[in-house]
């Protein structure tokens, strides 16, 4: 059989036909098909991105354009639950920041087909959540152009918060794409400050003949305490990091107001700490009042007991929150 094949090739006519067939065959047919498929995917993603900065995806679109090869572009995906029945206020807040970031990228001069922003809602892609074993929302993930996502490709929302600037830093670290965040103008702070100045100015004008209240020690003490409570409860940290108000598990609907880590907190948590500190301070004020006043002994005893109760109960509550965040802390008082 081999000898027959060799004789056939030795025939000049057969050899010429064989070479002609080889020349007519399209080179790299599989590679050409792969390139065509990639071109179609990029073109489709660009078309969707031209309509809206954040591309909504269901399970089929996610598997085809994000998970399946070939792909030469990176994709940022926000897994969320925005439907009203989910009652996920954190998801709505995170979505607003995500939209700001996506718009900043879409309308920047550096915009290209190397990075796309997408969103998968739980009610439109529950199968995607199950496929990724995801049981919380919102969650941000980066799907690189090559290879599978690594641990660092999941944004640490609980520790860093979901501010657009923080997301932009994370994206720059994972993709080398620099995004300058442009926020729409917000005049609410300026208006509030102008109203406050007008109110104070009007009050001073009305009381211009009697300004003794400016020297009221109690008023200044209350104002100072408000500032102290705001700072010690973590309000400045909230302003810098932009954490969610609370966290709701989309699987069971359970809402967490206290963050389980000592490296982060929720906005609701800072409000709780503020109220606890205020209650403890009120108890200390009552104890001081009972000790220094010269009124009825029975009344002073009642004030002392109320103040002591406030200090003991709310300090115990504050200590229990501290224990829940700093795991292994050995001390407790009344409440564990």
PLY file of the C-alpha trace (Angstrom):
ply
format ascii 1.0
element vertex 336
property float x
property float y
property float z
element edge 335
property int vertex1
property int vertex2
end_header
0.00 0.00 0.00
2.85 2.32 0.88
4.58 1.53 -2.39
1.45 2.41 -4.35
1.19 5.74 -2.49
4.83 6.57 -3.18
4.41 5.72 -6.88
1.37 7.98 -7.07
3.31 10.86 -5.60
6.15 10.18 -8.03
3.70 10.86 -10.88
4.08 14.59 -11.76
0.37 15.02 -12.56
-0.77 13.56 -9.22
1.80 15.62 -7.35
0.65 18.80 -9.05
-2.98 18.13 -8.11
-1.96 17.38 -4.53
-0.04 20.67 -4.21
-2.92 22.61 -5.76
-5.35 21.19 -3.18
-2.98 22.19 -0.38
-2.79 25.75 -1.72
-6.56 26.05 -2.00
-7.21 24.89 1.57
-7.75 27.85 3.96
-4.81 28.05 6.37
-5.62 27.86 10.12
-9.37 27.31 9.74
-9.86 26.79 13.50
-7.87 29.90 14.37
-9.86 31.97 11.87
-13.11 30.80 13.42
-11.84 31.68 16.88
-10.88 35.17 15.74
-14.27 35.71 14.13
-16.03 34.62 17.34
-13.87 36.96 19.43
-14.55 39.84 17.05
-18.31 39.23 17.30
-18.18 39.19 21.10
-16.17 42.40 21.32
-18.45 44.11 18.80
-21.54 43.06 20.76
-20.07 44.24 24.08
-19.15 47.59 22.53
-22.67 47.98 21.16
-24.23 47.30 24.57
-21.73 49.60 26.25
-22.63 52.43 23.86
-26.25 52.18 25.03
-25.56 52.11 28.77
-22.36 52.15 30.77
-23.30 49.09 32.84
-24.37 46.06 30.79
-27.16 43.98 32.35
-26.64 40.25 32.01
-28.62 37.11 32.65
-27.20 33.62 33.02
-26.82 32.94 29.29
-25.10 36.25 28.53
-22.80 35.84 31.52
-21.67 32.38 30.45
-21.17 33.42 26.83
-19.52 36.85 27.17
-17.81 36.60 30.56
-16.97 32.98 31.26
-16.55 31.34 27.86
-13.41 31.81 25.74
-12.17 33.38 23.57
-11.93 36.72 25.35
-9.28 39.46 25.21
-11.09 41.94 27.47
-11.55 42.22 31.22
-15.01 42.34 32.78
-16.05 43.86 36.10
-19.26 42.24 37.36
-21.45 43.48 40.19
-23.60 40.70 41.61
-26.54 42.35 43.30
-30.23 42.17 44.24
-31.95 45.39 43.20
-35.56 44.27 43.07
-37.77 46.04 45.67
-38.93 42.77 47.22
-35.30 41.99 48.18
-35.18 45.15 50.35
-31.42 45.47 49.85
-30.68 49.13 50.57
-26.95 48.44 50.44
-27.35 47.11 46.90
-28.96 50.36 45.78
-26.23 52.46 47.39
-23.49 50.31 45.85
-25.22 50.47 42.48
-25.15 54.27 42.54
-21.38 54.26 43.14
-20.92 51.59 40.47
-22.84 53.68 37.94
-20.65 56.71 38.72
-17.52 54.63 38.11
-18.84 53.05 34.90
-19.91 56.43 33.50
-16.49 57.87 34.35
-14.88 55.12 32.28
-17.41 55.18 29.45
-17.08 58.93 28.80
-13.33 59.25 29.41
-10.80 59.72 26.63
-9.09 56.47 27.63
-12.21 54.34 27.01
-11.46 51.19 25.02
-12.71 47.65 24.44
-10.30 46.25 27.04
-12.65 46.74 30.00
-16.42 46.44 30.42
-18.74 46.96 33.39
-21.63 44.53 33.82
-24.23 43.63 36.45
-25.97 40.37 37.28
-29.13 40.71 39.35
-30.13 37.78 41.52
-33.65 37.73 40.08
-32.30 37.60 36.53
-29.36 35.26 37.07
-29.93 33.10 40.14
-28.17 30.25 38.33
-25.01 32.38 38.15
-25.09 32.91 41.92
-25.44 29.16 42.41
-22.68 28.41 39.93
-20.26 30.70 41.79
-21.47 29.58 45.26
-22.32 33.18 46.04
-24.61 33.83 49.00
-24.27 37.58 49.58
-24.82 40.77 47.65
-23.54 43.14 46.54
-20.29 41.52 45.41
-17.79 42.87 42.87
-15.62 40.50 40.83
-13.03 40.96 38.12
-12.86 38.39 35.32
-9.46 38.79 33.65
-8.89 38.54 29.91
-6.83 35.39 30.41
-7.13 32.73 33.07
-9.55 32.29 35.93
-10.30 34.88 38.64
-8.01 34.74 41.66
-8.80 35.58 45.24
-7.69 39.19 44.75
-10.17 39.51 41.85
-13.00 39.66 44.41
-13.32 43.15 45.85
-13.11 43.30 49.67
-16.26 45.36 50.11
-16.65 44.67 53.83
-13.25 46.13 54.67
-12.87 48.89 52.06
-16.45 49.95 51.29
-17.94 50.52 47.85
-16.99 54.12 47.09
-16.23 54.71 43.40
-12.70 55.86 44.20
-11.94 52.65 46.10
-13.33 50.54 43.25
-11.21 52.49 40.77
-8.04 51.77 42.79
-8.89 48.07 42.89
-9.52 47.97 39.12
-6.21 49.75 38.47
-4.45 47.12 40.55
-6.09 44.22 38.72
-6.14 45.53 35.13
-3.67 48.46 34.95
-6.58 50.57 33.67
-6.60 53.97 35.35
-10.06 55.50 35.81
-10.51 59.05 37.00
-13.83 59.30 38.82
-16.08 62.18 37.78
-19.04 62.72 40.05
-22.11 64.71 39.01
-22.28 68.04 40.87
-23.98 67.78 44.25
-25.01 71.07 45.80
-26.83 69.61 48.82
-23.85 70.23 51.13
-23.45 73.81 49.94
-27.17 74.49 50.34
-27.22 72.95 53.83
-24.23 75.06 54.89
-25.83 78.22 53.48
-29.07 77.48 55.37
-27.16 76.86 58.59
-25.21 80.11 58.27
-28.43 81.98 57.46
-30.19 80.44 60.47
-27.36 81.30 62.86
-27.04 84.79 61.38
-30.79 85.39 61.68
-30.81 84.15 65.28
-27.93 86.44 66.23
-29.65 89.37 64.54
-32.92 88.77 66.41
-31.06 88.45 69.70
-28.57 91.23 69.00
-29.60 93.09 72.15
-29.19 90.03 74.37
-26.31 87.73 73.45
-25.80 86.18 76.87
-26.80 82.75 75.52
-23.48 82.67 73.61
-21.75 82.31 76.98
-24.00 79.44 78.08
-21.64 76.69 79.24
-24.28 73.98 79.01
-24.99 74.72 75.37
-21.33 74.64 74.42
-20.86 71.44 76.42
-23.71 69.75 74.54
-22.27 70.85 71.20
-18.83 69.53 72.16
-20.33 66.19 73.24
-22.11 65.84 69.90
-18.80 66.29 68.08
-17.07 63.81 70.39
-19.81 61.22 69.93
-19.66 61.58 66.15
-15.88 61.16 66.05
-15.61 58.28 68.53
-18.39 56.33 66.84
-16.54 56.20 63.52
-18.39 58.79 61.46
-15.16 60.06 59.92
-14.22 56.50 58.94
-17.62 56.16 57.27
-17.06 59.38 55.36
-13.66 58.22 54.09
-14.41 54.56 53.34
-18.10 54.76 52.38
-19.23 51.46 53.98
-22.76 50.08 53.50
-25.45 50.97 56.04
-26.04 47.31 56.86
-25.70 43.92 55.21
-28.61 41.73 54.11
-28.08 38.12 53.10
-30.11 37.58 49.88
-30.50 33.88 50.64
-32.24 34.09 54.03
-32.99 37.81 54.29
-31.07 38.19 57.57
-29.83 41.74 58.18
-26.55 42.38 60.02
-26.01 45.77 61.64
-22.72 44.89 63.35
-19.76 43.91 61.18
-18.07 40.69 62.31
-14.53 41.99 61.74
-12.46 44.49 63.69
-11.18 45.92 60.39
-14.53 47.28 59.18
-17.92 48.55 60.30
-21.37 49.38 58.96
-22.94 52.84 59.13
-25.70 51.44 61.35
-23.01 50.13 63.69
-21.56 53.61 64.17
-25.04 54.91 64.99
-25.48 52.18 67.61
-22.09 53.00 69.16
-22.99 56.70 69.21
-26.22 56.01 71.12
-24.45 53.70 73.58
-21.77 56.31 74.30
-24.47 58.95 74.75
-26.36 56.72 77.21
-23.20 56.01 79.22
-22.40 59.73 79.32
-25.91 60.51 80.48
-25.46 58.01 83.29
-22.19 59.65 84.35
-23.86 63.08 84.32
-26.67 61.77 86.56
-24.15 60.23 88.97
-22.31 63.53 89.17
-25.60 65.38 89.68
-26.58 63.05 92.50
-23.22 63.51 94.20
-22.94 67.30 93.94
-26.52 68.55 94.24
-27.98 69.63 97.61
-31.58 68.57 97.03
-33.74 65.95 98.69
-31.80 62.84 99.71
-34.44 60.46 98.35
-34.46 62.20 94.98
-30.68 62.13 94.85
-30.70 58.41 95.62
-33.11 57.74 92.74
-30.97 59.83 90.35
-27.90 57.90 91.51
-29.56 54.53 90.88
-30.80 55.58 87.43
-27.35 56.88 86.47
-25.65 53.74 87.75
-28.10 51.56 85.84
-27.44 53.46 82.61
-23.68 53.14 82.98
-23.72 49.45 83.93
-26.22 48.25 81.31
-25.04 50.22 78.30
-21.34 49.72 79.06
-22.03 45.99 79.23
-23.78 46.21 75.85
-20.85 48.16 74.40
-18.39 45.58 75.74
-20.39 42.73 74.17
-20.15 44.42 70.74
-16.40 44.79 71.27
-16.16 41.06 72.05
-18.10 40.14 68.90
-15.66 42.10 66.72
-12.39 41.27 68.49
-12.67 37.50 68.62
-10.87 35.99 71.56
-11.27 39.00 73.86
-11.69 37.30 77.26
-13.67 39.83 79.31
-17.41 40.42 79.53
-19.85 42.12 81.90
-23.52 41.12 82.30
-24.12 40.65 78.54
-22.04 38.07 76.68
0 1
1 2
2 3
3 4
4 5
5 6
6 7
7 8
8 9
9 10
10 11
11 12
12 13
13 14
14 15
15 16
16 17
17 18
18 19
19 20
20 21
21 22
22 23
23 24
24 25
25 26
26 27
27 28
28 29
29 30
30 31
31 32
32 33
33 34
34 35
35 36
36 37
37 38
38 39
39 40
40 41
41 42
42 43
43 44
44 45
45 46
46 47
47 48
48 49
49 50
50 51
51 52
52 53
53 54
54 55
55 56
56 57
57 58
58 59
59 60
60 61
61 62
62 63
63 64
64 65
65 66
66 67
67 68
68 69
69 70
70 71
71 72
72 73
73 74
74 75
75 76
76 77
77 78
78 79
79 80
80 81
81 82
82 83
83 84
84 85
85 86
86 87
87 88
88 89
89 90
90 91
91 92
92 93
93 94
94 95
95 96
96 97
97 98
98 99
99 100
100 101
101 102
102 103
103 104
104 105
105 106
106 107
107 108
108 109
109 110
110 111
111 112
112 113
113 114
114 115
115 116
116 117
117 118
118 119
119 120
120 121
121 122
122 123
123 124
124 125
125 126
126 127
127 128
128 129
129 130
130 131
131 132
132 133
133 134
134 135
135 136
136 137
137 138
138 139
139 140
140 141
141 142
142 143
143 144
144 145
145 146
146 147
147 148
148 149
149 150
150 151
151 152
152 153
153 154
154 155
155 156
156 157
157 158
158 159
159 160
160 161
161 162
162 163
163 164
164 165
165 166
166 167
167 168
168 169
169 170
170 171
171 172
172 173
173 174
174 175
175 176
176 177
177 178
178 179
179 180
180 181
181 182
182 183
183 184
184 185
185 186
186 187
187 188
188 189
189 190
190 191
191 192
192 193
193 194
194 195
195 196
196 197
197 198
198 199
199 200
200 201
201 202
202 203
203 204
204 205
205 206
206 207
207 208
208 209
209 210
210 211
211 212
212 213
213 214
214 215
215 216
216 217
217 218
218 219
219 220
220 221
221 222
222 223
223 224
224 225
225 226
226 227
227 228
228 229
229 230
230 231
231 232
232 233
233 234
234 235
235 236
236 237
237 238
238 239
239 240
240 241
241 242
242 243
243 244
244 245
245 246
246 247
247 248
248 249
249 250
250 251
251 252
252 253
253 254
254 255
255 256
256 257
257 258
258 259
259 260
260 261
261 262
262 263
263 264
264 265
265 266
266 267
267 268
268 269
269 270
270 271
271 272
272 273
273 274
274 275
275 276
276 277
277 278
278 279
279 280
280 281
281 282
282 283
283 284
284 285
285 286
286 287
287 288
288 289
289 290
290 291
291 292
292 293
293 294
294 295
295 296
296 297
297 298
298 299
299 300
300 301
301 302
302 303
303 304
304 305
305 306
306 307
307 308
308 309
309 310
310 311
311 312
312 313
313 314
314 315
315 316
316 317
317 318
318 319
319 320
320 321
321 322
322 323
323 324
324 325
325 326
326 327
327 328
328 329
329 330
330 331
331 332
332 333
333 334
334 335
